[in-house]
């Protein structure tokens, strides 16, 4: 009887163990749950998150925008307003009274130079001139006698050749005298001098003085630099992407150093090529007469670009990330577990001028400008949600 009871208890225990095992397997089975995959260019927000991020949408506007370009450059002068003064034959500096910054007028004496060669050229000119007078008389006399068959053709040819050689020699010496600043018509035997004046070719002010008394200067040495600052212009550097925004006749307001005084210039010429560093040069003439604006100064300038109607959005609607610009556009509303959600699509754009709180945007061709609802407030909050997935993501 005891053996029977023991078998019965074991049998019942096995049945209970089997039932518990079956129930355990059923409870341990994983429940399947659908997971939504959100595209990389989509940001999903709940209604509470939209309120918290202060998100508002608006439409793309077409606005007339002239815009302004902030550029930099330097003050310079035209080549005809800058003179580098040298002495073509060199010499010793006998005297000079100029200092950098002195005003000079065209034809004013800058320095007196001495050289033995000056005497030789003057002496040679006067000798050749006297010989030429005799040779010219002989040429006329022989020509008349040849007509009367008194002299042979050979004699006339020799006299003619001598006359022409002397004539060429005199002309050459006249040019040398003019080169060193001596007027041949005023030169005669009594006023031969070892010194000649060096005069200013233009009016302006002395930018540099590279001489002192007693110094020997070679023909290639720069003795003085003269600058005429009456006709200054600006050489400005723009990026190639802004080349179509400037044209001749546009006004420029510029500032020098850290001054607040505004100066006016007008574009008279734009560059015709792009440099290897992708820059573009613009030249403008300075219209104001300003004593404190001098060649070589660094300037900051503002160019008023031409007015055009462009697609524009409030500047807050355009966000920047990794050197690129983006906007967010409403994509769709949806329900998840009975809760409302909104999806916004991130779209890369190109930007143009900014003016009055609006920024020009160049949009993709497939974007419908009429129906697109663009996030005009809270765009940076959406960008944060996109960059920091999980912090503002939907749960």
Protein Blocks (a to p, Z undefined) as FASTA:
>chain_A
ZZmmmmmmmmmmmmmmmmmmmmmmmmmpccddddddddfkbccddfklmmmnopacdddd
ddddebjadddddddddfklcccdddfkgpadfbdcbdehiacdehiafbdcddfklmmm
mmmmmmmmmmmmmmmmmmmmmmmmmmnomacfklmmmmmmmmmmmmmmmmmmmmmmmmno
pafklgcfklgcfbdcdddfbgcddfbdcbdehiacdfklcfbdcddfkbgcddddddfk
lmmmgcehiacdddehjbfbdcddddfbdcfbdcfkopacdddddfbdcfklcghiacdd
dddddddddddddfklpcceehiacddddfbdcdeehiacdddddddddddddeehiacd
dddfklcfklpccdfehklmmmmmmmmgojlmcZZ
